[in-house]
Amino acid sequence: MNITFKAFVASALMATFVLSGVAPITAHAASKKSSKIEVSGWIPYWRTEAGTRDAGKNLSLMTEVNPFSYTVRADGSLTDAMKVGGSDWQKLFKDARKKKVLVVPTIMWSDTNAIHNVLSNPVTRTAHIEGIVKAVNDNDFDGIDIDYEGKKAETRVHFSAFLEELKDALGRDKLHCTIEARMPLSARFSGTPPANIEYANDLKEVNRHCDRVRIMTYDQQTADLELNKVARDAKEIYAPVADVKWVEKVVEYMGQDIDKKKMVLGIPTYGYIYQIMPNTSGTGYSYIKTEVFNPGYGTQIAKQYGITPERNRAGELSLSYVPKDQVSTLPNQKELARLAPKGTTSARLASAGALALAKNTGQQAPVTYLTWSDAGAIKQKVDLAKKLKLAGVAVFKIDGGSDPKMWRALR
């Protein structure tokens, strides 16, 4: 059983952004940042110019940069999606090396069947490994980050073999592994969990072979049933990108098999737009996720509608509103605001009014809800990584669209 995170986020981001006793990574990186956690981040190839520029201006804060760069064909051969020879990338790599910042690109692969077919066959697995090592050597990278998502449970033993063989083939170069978050069973099942749950990642094997294990602690949404219930009982909207309480729960659970000194906390820099609908009893909401957005969009909407975003129970900024172009037969922002309990904050007027309407009349009124990871939410995750004594943090993504104050939060 496996949950795919970044594969969905990557495709969604490409479609909607208009507007990853442990030895240190390297001697120089350890000495340079001995009093701080490591800081890294993924730079998406579809935002090369803005991403490399943003990362380049902040290299002094970073231990490592991760071009979100290579994809994989069905036969296991690599595709250079980022066009590594481009001037933007080459300038970033040159500047990074001057500042002794590691360059470790990511290979992203989410074709479930192709991953299994290639890794389960020793011949194609070896050829795949040779292609990876060649890319590292040809470009003088400091290692590679493996981000293979959506794998079958039956692929687990082959993926472990792949990591062991790749680590040997890389020699002194680094092997980083980006894997999905895993929650305690009590958070995933309301009753008795299934007897025989199988996962696609053998965490002990991942820990054994990977120099850094980067946990995708984002895209939580409504996955944690325990935290959902707490919010529902409080009659609050709850579908976060990543609640800091959920992140800590994931880290402590996965920390049973993964050395925290190897663990890197994945931190989102984006948000989600939902259409929410109160149920007819007025006791909760249903959610339809519609888009991904960068923080600037949230600020723009807040200004347009005269709303002050508020920090929700997940630690993210959020607001609710009724779009001005919503069909006229439905309650508008002003109508719902009038129904909201006295003293309701501007960020919650629309959602609280819709809930009151449903409770009093059984009528359902849709509301748009935004929740996003700003610098404050990012700082909470950085503080958590320090508290739990993790190796570091990795932000997804660096593309020029995150909260400008993010870099201060990463110090």
C-alpha positions in Angstrom: 0.0 0.0 0.0 1.5 3.3 -1.1 0.4 6.9 -1.3 1.8 9.1 -4.2 2.6 12.7 -3.2 5.0 14.6 -5.4 3.9 12.9 -8.6 0.5 14.5 -8.3 1.8 17.8 -7.1 4.3 18.0 -9.9 1.7 17.6 -12.6 -0.7 19.9 -10.8 2.0 22.6 -10.4 2.9 22.5 -14.1 -0.8 22.8 -15.0 -1.8 25.6 -12.6 1.2 27.9 -11.9 0.5 30.7 -14.4 0.4 33.7 -12.5 14.3 14.7 -0.4 26.3 7.0 13.7 25.6 8.8 10.2 28.5 10.3 8.4 28.1 14.0 7.4 27.3 14.6 3.7 30.8 16.1 3.2 33.5 17.4 5.5 33.1 21.0 4.1 29.3 21.0 4.5 29.5 19.7 8.0 32.1 22.3 9.1 30.3 25.2 7.4 26.9 24.5 8.9 27.8 22.6 12.1 25.4 24.6 14.3 22.5 24.5 11.8 20.4 21.9 10.1 21.0 21.2 6.4 18.8 23.2 4.0 18.0 21.9 0.5 15.2 22.3 -2.0 13.8 21.1 -5.3 14.0 23.4 -8.3 11.4 22.3 -10.9 12.6 22.2 -14.5 9.3 23.9 -15.7 10.4 27.0 -13.7 14.1 26.9 -14.5 14.8 30.6 -14.9 12.9 31.7 -11.8 13.9 28.7 -9.7 17.7 28.9 -10.4 17.6 32.7 -9.9 15.8 32.3 -6.5 18.1 29.5 -5.3 21.2 31.3 -6.6 20.5 34.4 -4.5 20.2 32.3 -1.4 23.0 29.8 -1.8 24.6 31.0 1.5 21.7 29.5 3.4 21.8 26.2 1.6 23.7 22.9 2.0 22.4 21.4 -1.2 20.4 22.2 -4.3 18.2 19.6 -6.0 17.3 20.2 -9.6 14.0 18.5 -10.1 15.4 17.3 -13.4 15.4 13.8 -14.7 12.5 11.6 -15.7 12.6 8.0 -16.8 11.4 6.2 -20.0 9.5 2.9 -19.8 12.8 1.0 -20.6 14.6 2.6 -17.7 16.7 5.1 -19.6 16.8 8.7 -18.4 15.3 11.8 -19.9 17.1 15.1 -19.2 13.9 17.1 -18.7 15.8 20.0 -17.2 18.2 20.3 -20.1 21.3 20.2 -17.9 23.5 22.1 -20.3 21.3 25.2 -20.2 23.0 28.4 -19.1 20.7 28.9 -16.1 21.5 25.6 -14.6 25.2 25.8 -15.4 25.5 29.2 -13.7 23.7 27.8 -10.6 26.0 24.8 -10.5 29.1 27.0 -10.9 28.0 29.3 -8.1 27.0 26.4 -5.9 30.4 24.8 -6.1 32.1 28.0 -5.3 30.1 28.2 -2.1 30.6 24.5 -1.4 26.9 23.7 -1.8 26.2 20.2 -3.1 24.4 19.7 -6.4 22.3 16.5 -6.2 19.6 16.3 -8.9 16.4 14.3 -8.5 15.2 11.5 -10.7 11.4 11.5 -10.6 9.6 8.3 -11.8 5.9 7.5 -11.1 5.1 4.9 -13.8 4.0 2.0 -11.5 4.3 -0.8 -14.0 7.5 0.4 -15.7 9.2 0.8 -12.3 8.4 -2.8 -11.5 9.3 -4.2 -14.9 12.7 -2.4 -14.9 13.7 -3.0 -11.3 12.5 -6.7 -11.1 14.7 -7.6 -14.1 18.5 -7.8 -13.1 19.5 -6.9 -16.7 17.4 -3.8 -17.0 18.0 -2.8 -13.4 21.8 -2.9 -14.1 21.4 -0.8 -17.2 19.2 1.7 -15.3 21.9 2.0 -12.7 24.6 2.5 -15.3 22.6 5.3 -16.8 22.3 7.1 -13.5 26.0 6.8 -12.6 26.9 8.1 -16.1 24.7 11.2 -15.6 26.3 11.8 -12.2 29.8 11.4 -13.6 29.3 13.3 -16.8 28.0 16.3 -15.0 30.2 16.2 -11.9 27.2 16.0 -9.6 27.7 15.2 -5.9 25.2 12.4 -6.1 21.6 11.6 -7.0 18.2 11.8 -5.3 15.8 8.9 -6.1 12.2 9.8 -6.1 10.2 6.7 -7.4 6.6 7.0 -6.4 3.5 4.9 -6.9 5.4 1.6 -6.6 3.6 -1.7 -6.1 4.1 -3.6 -2.9 5.5 -6.4 -4.9 8.2 -4.1 -6.2 9.5 -3.6 -2.6 12.3 -6.2 -2.7 13.5 -5.1 -6.1 13.6 -1.5 -5.1 15.7 -2.4 -2.1 18.1 -4.4 -4.3 18.2 -1.4 -6.7 19.2 1.0 -3.9 21.9 -1.4 -2.6 23.4 -1.8 -6.1 23.1 1.9 -6.9 24.9 2.8 -3.7 27.7 0.5 -4.5 27.9 1.8 -8.1 28.0 5.5 -7.0 31.0 4.9 -4.8 31.8 8.1 -2.9 28.9 10.0 -4.5 25.8 10.5 -2.4 22.6 8.5 -2.6 19.5 10.4 -1.4 16.1 8.8 -1.3 12.8 10.8 -1.4 9.9 8.7 -0.1 6.3 9.1 0.8 5.1 9.9 4.3 3.8 7.0 6.4 1.3 7.4 9.2 0.5 5.2 12.2 -2.3 2.8 11.4 -4.5 4.5 14.1 -4.5 7.7 12.0 -5.5 5.8 8.8 -8.2 3.5 9.9 -11.2 4.2 12.0 -11.7 0.6 13.0 -9.4 -2.4 13.2 -6.7 -2.1 10.5 -6.4 -4.8 7.9 -4.4 -7.8 9.0 -1.8 -7.9 6.3 -0.8 -4.4 5.1 2.1 -4.3 2.6 4.1 -1.2 1.7 6.2 -0.4 -1.4 9.1 0.9 0.7 11.1 -1.2 3.1 12.0 1.6 5.5 14.9 -0.4 7.1 16.4 -1.1 3.7 16.0 2.5 2.6 17.7 3.6 5.8 20.5 1.1 5.2 21.4 2.3 1.7 20.5 6.0 1.5 22.8 8.7 2.9 19.7 11.0 3.4 16.1 10.0 3.5 13.8 12.8 2.5 10.2 12.4 3.7 7.5 14.0 1.6 5.6 15.4 4.6 3.1 17.4 2.5 -0.2 16.8 0.6 -1.8 15.7 3.9 -5.3 17.0 3.0 -7.8 14.7 4.8 -5.5 11.7 5.2 -5.3 11.7 9.0 -8.6 10.5 10.5 -7.6 11.4 14.0 -6.8 15.0 13.3 -9.8 15.3 11.0 -12.1 14.3 13.9 -10.6 16.9 16.2 -11.2 19.6 13.6 -14.7 18.4 12.8 -15.7 18.3 16.5 -14.5 22.0 16.6 -16.6 22.7 13.5 -13.5 23.9 11.7 -12.4 23.5 8.1 -9.5 21.1 7.9 -7.7 19.9 4.8 -4.1 21.2 5.2 -1.1 20.9 2.9 0.8 19.8 6.0 -0.3 20.2 9.6 2.8 20.5 11.8 1.1 18.0 14.3 0.7 15.5 11.4 4.3 16.0 10.3 5.6 15.2 13.8 3.4 12.2 14.0 4.8 10.9 10.7 8.4 11.6 11.7 8.1 9.8 15.0 6.4 6.8 13.4 8.9 6.5 10.5 11.7 7.2 13.0 11.3 3.7 14.4 13.0 2.4 11.2 14.9 5.4 9.9 17.7 7.1 11.7 16.7 10.7 12.4 20.2 11.8 11.8 19.6 10.8 8.2 16.1 12.1 7.9 15.2 15.3 6.0 11.9 16.9 6.4 10.0 17.8 3.2 8.3 21.3 3.5 5.7 22.6 1.1 5.9 26.1 -0.2 2.5 26.2 -1.9 -1.2 26.0 -1.1 -4.5 24.4 -2.3 -7.8 25.8 -3.4 -10.9 23.8 -2.3 -14.6 24.1 -2.9 -16.1 23.3 0.4 -19.8 22.4 1.0 -21.3 22.2 4.5 -23.3 19.1 5.1 -27.1 19.6 5.7 -26.8 19.0 9.4 -24.4 21.9 9.7 -21.8 19.8 11.5 -19.0 19.7 9.0 -17.8 20.1 5.4 -17.0 18.1 2.3 -14.0 19.1 0.2 -13.2 19.1 -3.5 -9.6 20.2 -4.2 -9.5 22.2 -7.4 -6.1 23.9 -7.9 -2.6 24.4 -6.5 -1.3 27.9 -6.0 1.6 29.9 -4.9 1.3 32.2 -1.8 1.0 35.4 -3.8 -2.4 34.3 -5.1 -3.7 34.0 -1.6 -2.5 37.5 -0.8 -4.1 38.7 -4.0 -7.5 37.2 -3.1 -7.3 38.5 0.4 -6.8 42.0 -0.8 -9.5 41.7 -3.5 -12.1 40.6 -1.0 -11.0 42.7 2.0 -10.1 39.6 4.0 -7.4 39.2 6.6 -6.0 35.6 6.3 -5.7 33.8 9.6 -3.4 31.0 10.8 -5.5 27.9 11.1 -5.1 24.9 13.5 -2.6 23.3 11.0 -0.3 26.3 11.2 -1.0 27.5 7.7 -2.6 30.7 6.4 -6.2 30.4 5.2 -9.3 32.2 4.2 -12.8 31.5 2.8 -14.9 33.5 0.4 -17.6 33.4 -2.2 -16.3 34.3 -5.7 -18.0 37.3 -7.2 -18.7 35.4 -10.4 -20.5 32.5 -8.6 -24.0 31.9 -10.0 -26.5 34.5 -8.7 -29.0 32.0 -7.4 -26.5 31.0 -4.7 -25.8 33.0 -1.5 -23.1 35.5 -2.0 -20.3 36.7 0.3 -22.4 39.4 1.9 -25.3 37.1 2.6 -23.2 34.4 4.2 -21.2 37.0 6.2 -24.5 38.2 7.7 -25.4 34.7 8.9 -22.0 34.0 10.5 -21.9 34.2 14.4 -21.0 37.5 15.9 -17.3 38.0 16.2 -16.3 35.7 13.4 -13.1 36.7 11.8 -13.1 37.9 8.2 -11.2 34.8 7.0 -14.0 32.6 8.3 -17.1 34.7 7.5 -18.1 32.8 4.4 -17.5 29.3 5.7 -19.1 30.1 9.1 -22.1 31.6 7.4 -22.5 28.6 5.1 -22.4 26.3 8.1 -25.0 28.3 9.9 -27.3 28.3 6.8 -27.0 24.6 6.5 -27.8 24.1 10.2 -30.7 26.4 10.3 -32.4 25.6 6.9 -30.7 22.6 5.5 -29.6 24.7 2.5 -26.1 24.1 1.2 -24.0 27.0 -0.1 -20.6 26.3 -1.7 -17.6 28.4 -0.5 -14.1 28.6 -1.8 -11.4 27.9 0.7 -7.6 28.6 0.4 -4.9 27.2 2.7 -1.2 27.7 2.1 2.2 27.3 3.5 3.7 30.8 4.1 6.9 31.7 5.9 5.3 31.2 9.3 4.2 27.6 8.5 7.6 26.9 7.1 9.3 28.2 10.2 7.2 25.8 12.3 8.5 22.9 10.3 12.1 24.1 10.6 11.7 24.4 14.3 10.3 20.9 14.4 13.2 19.5 12.5 15.6 21.1 15.0 13.6 19.9 18.0 13.5 16.3 16.7 17.3 16.6 15.8 16.7 15.7 12.1 19.5 16.1 9.5 17.7 18.9 7.8 14.8 20.2 5.7 14.1 20.3 2.0 11.5 22.7 0.5 9.3 21.8 -2.4 9.6 23.9 -4.3 12.1 26.7 -5.2 10.6 28.5 -8.2 10.4 32.1 -7.3 6.8 31.8 -6.2 7.1 31.0 -2.5 6.6 33.5 0.3 9.5 35.9 0.0 10.1 35.6 3.7 10.7 31.9 3.4 14.5 32.3 3.3 14.5 34.1 6.6 12.5 31.2 8.1 15.1 28.7 6.8 18.0 30.3 8.7 
